[in-house]
Amino acid sequence: MHSQLLLTLTVSFLSTTVKSGAVDLQPRLDNGLGRTPALGWNSWNAFQCNGGSASAAMTAANQLVNLGLKPLGYVYVNIDDCWSSKQRNSAGQLVPDPSKWPSGIQATINQIHGMGLKFGLYGDAGTMTCAGWPGSKGHETQDAALLSSWGVDYWKYDNCYTQCNGQVPQTCWIARDTKSWYTTFSNALKAQSHPILYSMCSWGLDSVWTWGNAVGNSWRMSGDIQNNWGSVSSIAHTAAGISQYSQPGGFNDLDMLQIGNGGLSEAEERAHFGLWAIAKSPIIIGTNLANIKTSSLNILKNSAIIAINQDSLGKAAKYFTPSGQSGPGNSLYPYWAGPLSDGVVVGIVASNGALNYNVNFASVPGLGSGTYNWKELYSGKTGSGTSISGSLSTHDMAVYKITTGTAVTTGGSGETPTVSTIVPTTTSGNTGGGGGTVAQWGQCGGSGWTGGTKCVSGFTCTYNNAYYSQCV
Ligand code: GLA
């Protein structure tokens, strides 16, 4: 083949979404960051402009440590809008407002790093931030270099006062080339020595999820979250439809949490947290941790649900329809499922009032008929069976981890063997390894195969280095 033609084909292959079976492979921002969703705290929802200061940052940093949130993975202390002076200096640099950062911003960042935490800042692609502070338009390279020199670890980049059909209103909801200015800052960050997670805050405009992976580590997929259930449920409903775009290195960002801010019932706070976790959103606490209620703090500290969010597979859950139920409509639907590296997560949310549920594993994507071990991660209840059932009060949520790897299945003769006693009697036809279908008690990959495989519904084998080589 002529080299020019080969080059052309290669370039078009790389720049196009690649279909591989049911999975869309998309180009990723290759900065090695955000392999799992970010966990941390942000100043905006609780403090708005008053949170753009050293004291807000240090207070939150100490609270993450003292409340035991840091060991659970909440490491980002993110300062939002209003942290800089209203004018750049004579060299065109952003200047931390000296009244808010009396010892300079560098001292605060050093202290936060010294606590084993990371530090995030906020900026804007337009002429001004949403609250009217200097934006980065025309200063992208200079600003990225400044962030890197300070050791900023996370950059939330907003979309206010950007071009809108030749004008620059504060917010502009019509379609325009948002991607171009998000790419400009992405390239500026890539040129820096300090690794900076790139959090794009473009409010879901221009279907950012279709190109966000190549440009940033996360992207807001909605307008600003409000402190009420209607907002939480509508963001989650939108996220269910774009779950396939979240993968390690690039995640749909459902926005900073409202947990602890008083607008949600305890049940709604459980659902908010559970939905954000299974949708693989960054989980950025947005409350004043000095006043947080024990019930809210306990929700944020649910390590089993955090582990679902941080699962290495990085695949977001989406709706599924249990047999006998009508399917999703145009508002939040109760039934969610998604793959994990070691099982399946099933989320059930009482979106339309109190809910009695009974879900057979046969209708859950990634499971199928059979007996599985399950654990409900808010109550801690465990069990084993072919289905899960329970009742939820209005807007409450149950999050089940279903463990496929340790599934206990009733064999043909009625016994209930454990994985270690199974003797494979059937092998997949694929002797060199690979995918295939085997009968119950079959061994994936063919006789003698010892490589990694994963057993999925219908006793189908797929490769996965961390899994069993037998399908039971
Ligand atoms: C926008 C963003 C919010 C917050 C504010 C700050 O509205 O979407 O998350 O950063 O700006 O002004």
Residues whose N, C-alpha, C, O or C-beta is under 5 A from the ligand:
A	BS01	GLA	W44 D80 D81 C130 A131 D224
